[in-house]
Amino acid sequence: MTKVVGWALLLAAGVVSLSLAASVLDGQGTENWILPAQLASVAVLGGIVGAVLPGFVRGTTGRRVALGAAYGVAAGLVGVLVFFLLLSGFDGA
């Protein structure tokens, strides 16, 4: 059950964080920082989820944080894919 909660939290954050990063960083000279900021934020959130939910990833605390951060980046990339598909559809841009 802990894995389901962790993945649901990370996937929701991955989808929402791109819009939040774009709303903050959508300006002249900062638009290139939207994707790195989004991925960094979900990596940090993934590390926190890995540390707080010990059933999400097994192992030592350092390993849980590292794998949680990697899973956060994966969830962020899924969020980018979902956002792209919603924006341009399956036919492409």
N, C-alpha and C positions, 0 to 999 in steps of 0.2 A: 504494500500500500504506500510505503514511503517513496518508492520509485515513481509511482504514478503521480503523487503530489509534486515531487521534484520536477519531473518532466513537464507536467502541466504548468507549473510556475515558470519554468524556463522558456517554454514555447510561447506562453502568453507575453512574457517580457520581451522575447525576440520579435514578436509581431508589433507590439506597442512601442518598443524603444526606437525603432527607425523613425516613426512619425514624431516622437518627442525630440529626438536628436535633430531632425530636419526643421522642426519649428524653432528650435533654439539657434541653430547654426546656419540658417538659410539667409545669408547676407553676402554682400560683396567681399570676396576674399576668404570667406569661411566655408563655402559650400563644399570644398574638397575634404573637409574634416567630418562630414556627416557620417559616412560609413565607418571610419576608424573609431569615432566616438561611440557609435552604436555598438560595435563589436567589443570595445573595451568595457563599456558599461555592462553588457550581458556576461562578459568574462568575469568581471568582479562579482556580479550577482550569482553566477554559477559557482564561484569559489566560496561564497557565503553559504549557498545552499548545500554544497558539498561538506562544509564544515559543520553546519547546524543540523543537517539531517544525516546521521551516520548510516542509516539504512539505504540511502541513495547510492552511495559508492562505498565499497568495503576497503579497509586498509588503514594505514596510519593517517594521522591528521593531515600531514603534508601531501600524501597521495590523494586523499579525498578532496583537498582544496585544488590540486592541480587537475585532477580529472573533472571536477565540477566546473572549473574554468574552461576546460576543453569542451565539455558538454554545453556550456553556455555559449561559446563561440559557434558551435554547431547549431544550436537553437537560434542564434542571431542570423546565421546564414539561411536557415529555413524561413525566418521572418522576412529577410530580403527577397527570397524567392516568392513568398506569398504576396508581398507588397507589389513586386514586379508583375505577377500574374493578374492581380486585381487591377493594376494600373493599365496594362497594355493588352490583357487577354491572352488567349492561347494562340492567336494568329500572329502575334508579334507587334512591334511598335510601328 
